[in-house]
Amino acid sequence: MGIVVIGAVFVDIKGYPEDVYIPAGRNVGRVEQVHGGVGRNIAEDIANVELRPTFVSVVDQSGIGADVVRKLASHKVNTDYIWAVPDGMGTWLAVFENDGDVVASISKRPDLMPIADILDQHGDEIFEPADSIVVELDMDKEIIKRVFKLAQKHGKRVYAAVANISIAAERRDFLQSTDCFVCNQQEVGILFSDDYSDLDAAQLEQLLREKVVRAQIPSMIVTMGDKGAVYADKDGNSGFCPARRVKVKDTTGAGDAFCAGVAIGLTYGKDMAQACEIGAHLAASVIT
């Protein structure tokens, strides 16, 4: 079945100003609506490198929901375990600066609890043939419990991403059950209740190594945007992966693509350094 991804679907509404963005002004520009969501993005990114992932999720019962499923299927994602339910998709509204970074955003989360029903009914047939599992750690706790229970039952490695770190921080106990947790520099600060935004790569690598060993988290990777990424594991190993130098169009989804690359690498026998290289390559392709 390949890699199984479990997560949410969002509709992303993006605004791009033609000139310098003025927060209190009326900015002329363009507005785009695209399919998004951390889980959906990761599934599509994995499919885009000619792998055949399975996506476990929900969409709403609108034409947009049907279009999400249709597009994923066209990318050769297995959509057999995507259910159409009321309030099944979230919405993310974002405004970008000219350099491609988000300056303001609002999100409305979907009702993901039907995923628990999918796992109750089809969990064994989903997990038994899977090569690995990628899960959004900030989904409802009952869903996460089912994921780790099934992963343990079938001996599957679990790689975790995050959409809302504030919610994921309440699930710290699950981090010791993940094989690798991927987040960004701002998110790791929230996770460990501190501010690491001013740290350079060397400083963050040292701090991450200490935190991971102390918390006995199997491994973590922290992305730092154009400064690259650092990684560490509970055995005290750590390292740095530089970012690819590319022209930025839109940074949305770069972290999801990085996570997809890491999951691909670790699932199919690469070490942390090699997996981060794959992640950096996929992130660069999304950014451009």
N, C-alpha and C positions, 0 to 999 in steps of 0.2 A: 504493500500500500504506500510505501515511501514515507515521507515526513507528514505527520498529522498536525495541523494548526488549529487551535481552538481560541476563538476570540470574537470581536465585535465587528460590525459593519457600520460605517458612518457615511453620510453624504457631506462632502466638504464644499463649502461655499467660500471662494477665495476672491479677495479684492486686491487689484494691483494698480497703484496710482501712476499716472503718466509722468508726474513730476515729483518733487520732494514731498513726502507725506506730511500733512499738517493735521495733528490730532484734533484740533477744535474747528477745522475748516471743512469746506466741501471739496473733496478731492475728485477730480476727473480721472477716470481710468477705465479699466475693464473688470468684469466680474465673471468668474468661471465656476461651474458646478461639476465636481468630479466624485467618483467613488473613492471612499477612504475607510479609515478604521485600521488600527494597528494590526489586528489579526488578518483582515482582508488584504492589507498591503503586503504582509509577510508571505501569505499564501501565493499571491500573484508574483512576488519577486522570486520565490522558489521556482514557480512554474516557468518564469522567463529564462531560466538557465537550463531548460529542457528536462527538468525533473517533474514528477507527477504527484504533487502533494494532495492531501485530502483536507478540506476545510470544514470544520464543525462550527456552525453558527446559526443565527437567525436573521431574517430580513423582514420588512413589513409586507403588507399585502397589496402594495401599490404597484404601479408599472415600473417605478424606479427599483423596487425590490426585485422584481422579475428581471430587470435589465442587469442588476448586479450579478445575479446567478448566471445569466446568459453570457455575460462577459467573462466571468471566471471560467465557465465551461469551455469557452472558446480558447482560453489560455491553457487548456488541458488540466485544470484543477478538478478534482473529484468533488462534485457538489451534491452527492447523494444524501449528505447529512446536514443540509441547510434547510431549515423549516421557515415557512412564511407565517408570521404571527402578528397580532396587533402590537404596535409600538416596538417592532423588532429592530429598527435602525435608529441610530443617533444622528445628530447634526452638529457639524463644527463650522463656525463662522470665523473667518480670519482675514486680517488686513496685513499686507506686506509692505515693507520698504523697498526701495529700488535695488538694494543689494540682495534681495531674496529672503531676508529674515522677517519673522512675524513680529508685528508691533502691538497687535491687539487681537484677542480671540474670545469667543464664547462657545461653550459646548453644551449640548443637551444629550444626556446619556440614554441609551435604549434599555428596555426590559430584557435582560439576558437569561432570566431564570428558566425559560423553556430549554436552554442548553442542558440543564440538569436532567430534564426528561429525556432528551436525546441520549445522554450518557447512560441513564438508567435502562433504556430500551435497547440500545445498540453498542454500549461501551465495549463489551468483549470483542465484538466483530470489528470494531474500529481499532482497538489497541493491540490485539493479538498479532496482526500482520504488520504493524507500524514499524518503521526503522527508528523513529524517535518522535517526541512530542514537543511542540512549541505552544506555550500558553500565555495569555495575558494574565498577569498575576493580580490585577485589580478588579477582576470580575467578582460576582457574588461569592461569598465564602463557601457556600454549599456546593457551588460548581467546582471551585478549586479543590475542595476535599475529595470530590468524586474523581477528579483528574489524577491526583496523587495516589489515591487508593487503587485505581485501575493501572496506573503506571507501575506501582509496586507489585501488583498481582501478576502483571505480564512482563516484568523486568525491563521496562523501557526507560531510557534517559529522558529527562525533562529539561528543556531550555525555556527560560522565562523572559518575557518582555513586559513593558508597562506603558499604559496610557495615562493613568492618574497616579502619580507616586504617593500622594497623600493617602489614598486608599490602600495602595500596596504596602505602605509603611506599617499599616495595621496588621499585615500578614507576615511579619518578620519570621515567625515560626516556620513558615513554609520554605524560606530561603535555604535552610539546611537540607531540604529534600530536592532542590533543583541541582542539576549538573552544572548549569551556568546561568547567571542572571546578568542581563544587559540593561544598562541605563545610561543617562547622560550626566554631565558634571553637576548641573543644578539638582538633578534628582538624587544623586548620591549624597549630597549635602542634606537634603530633606530626610532621606532614609536614616542617616546617622545623626540627625538633629544638630547640624552645624552648617557653616557657610564655607564652601571650598571654591568659590568662584574665582578667587585671586590666585589660586595655586597653579604653578606651571606643571608640565607633564611629570618631571622628575619628583616633585613634591607630592603630587597626587598618587603616583605609583607607590611611593613609600608608605603613604598614609593608607592606601587601599590594601596593601599587603598586610599591614598591621591589623586593620579592621577585619579582614577576611579570616586571618589566622585566629584572631581572638573570638570571632563569632562562629568559627567552624563552618563557614559557607564554602561549599566545594570549589566554586570559582566565580569570579565576577569580572565584567568588562565595563569600563566607563568611557563613553565617547566624549570628545572635547571639541567637536566641530572641526574647524580647519587646523586645530592643533594636534589632531590625531586621536588616539585612544590608548588607554593603559589597561592592563589586566593583571590579575593575581589569583592564586589558588591557596587553599588551606594548608598546603605543604610548604608555603613560604616562597614559591616561585612567582615571579612577576616579570613584566616587560612592557615595552612601548611599541606602538604601531603608528607610523606617520600617516597623515591624510594625503590623499591624492590631490594634486594641484589642478583644479579645473575651473572653468568659468561658471559662476553660480547663476542659475535661473530661478530656482525655487528649492529651499531646503526642506520643505515638507516631505515627510516619508523617508528622509535619508537615514534616520536612526532605525526605522523599520527594515530598510534594505540592508543595513549593517547587521542587524540581528539575524535576518534571513541568511546572509552569507556565513555568519558564525555558526548557525545551526547546521547549515550544509556541511561546512568543514568538519565540525566536531562529530556529526553523525557518521560521516564517511571516512573517519580515520586520521584527520589532520590534528596537529597539536594546536595549542592556543595561538601561537604566533602566526601559524599558517591560516587558521580560521579567521583571525583578525584581518589578514591580508585580503582574504576573499570578501569579508564584510566591507572593507574600505573600497574595494573595486566596485561592488554593487552600489554602495552609497554614492560614489562618484557618478555612476551612470544615472542615478535618480536625480541628483542635484542639477545635472546638465540638461 
